[in-house]
Amino acid sequence: MAYRYRCGECSFKTGWITQSEAEDRAVAHYADHHPKLIPGGMVEFNAEKHDSHGCFGFFSVLAILFLLLVIASSCEG
């Protein structure tokens, strides 16, 4: 999942990044541009933008295990 921070005081916003990066950039932005205010604003999240492979990794492991099972069962021994 990707996150984007939007400042509550101005039009600043980050790109789609990780949650911890968005939090770090929000605090840094407020320290630089709004030093006397408590960090605010809003964090958006987008489930479609992510850096993981979702179910692909799980299903690829299952496919490999299935193929190994087929190979093992077809061997004469």
C-alpha positions as CSV (number, residue, x, y, z in Angstrom):
1,M,0.0,0.0,0.0
2,A,1.2,3.5,-0.8
3,Y,0.7,6.7,1.2
4,R,0.7,10.4,0.4
5,Y,0.8,13.2,2.9
6,R,-1.0,16.5,2.3
7,C,-0.2,19.6,4.5
8,G,-3.0,21.1,6.4
9,E,-1.5,24.7,6.1
10,C,-0.4,24.9,2.5
11,S,-0.6,23.0,-0.8
12,F,2.4,20.8,-0.2
13,K,2.0,17.1,-0.8
14,T,4.3,14.1,-1.2
15,G,4.3,11.5,-3.9
16,W,3.1,8.0,-3.2
17,I,5.6,6.6,-0.7
18,T,5.7,4.3,2.3
19,Q,3.8,5.2,5.5
20,S,7.0,5.9,7.5
21,E,8.4,8.1,4.7
22,A,5.2,10.1,4.5
23,E,5.3,10.6,8.3
24,D,8.9,11.7,8.2
25,R,8.3,14.1,5.4
26,A,5.3,15.6,7.1
27,V,7.3,16.3,10.2
28,A,10.2,17.7,8.2
29,H,7.9,19.9,6.2
30,Y,6.3,21.4,9.3
31,A,9.7,22.0,10.8
32,D,10.9,23.8,7.7
33,H,7.8,25.7,6.7
34,H,5.5,25.9,9.7
35,P,7.9,25.7,12.7
36,K,5.5,27.1,15.3
37,L,2.6,24.7,14.5
38,I,2.0,21.2,15.5
39,P,2.2,18.9,12.4
40,G,-1.2,18.3,10.9
41,G,-2.7,17.7,7.5
42,M,-3.9,14.4,6.1
43,V,-2.5,11.1,5.0
44,E,-4.1,9.4,2.0
45,F,-3.6,5.7,1.2
46,N,-3.9,3.9,-2.1
47,A,-4.2,0.1,-2.0
48,E,-3.5,-0.1,-5.8
49,K,-0.1,1.4,-5.5
50,H,2.3,-0.8,-3.6
51,D,5.7,-2.2,-3.8
52,S,4.9,-5.8,-3.0
53,H,3.7,-8.5,-5.4
54,G,0.5,-9.3,-3.5
55,C,-0.7,-12.8,-4.0
56,F,1.7,-13.5,-6.8
57,G,4.5,-14.5,-4.3
58,F,2.2,-16.8,-2.4
59,F,0.8,-18.5,-5.5
60,S,4.2,-18.9,-7.1
61,V,5.5,-20.7,-4.0
62,L,2.4,-23.0,-4.2
63,A,3.0,-23.7,-7.9
64,I,6.7,-24.6,-7.2
65,L,5.7,-26.9,-4.4
66,F,3.0,-28.5,-6.6
67,L,5.6,-29.1,-9.4
68,L,8.1,-30.6,-7.0
69,L,5.3,-33.0,-5.7
70,V,4.5,-34.0,-9.3
71,I,8.1,-34.6,-10.1
72,A,8.6,-36.6,-6.9
73,S,5.5,-38.7,-7.5
74,S,6.5,-39.5,-11.1
75,C,9.9,-40.8,-10.2
76,E,10.2,-44.6,-9.9
77,G,11.8,-45.7,-6.8
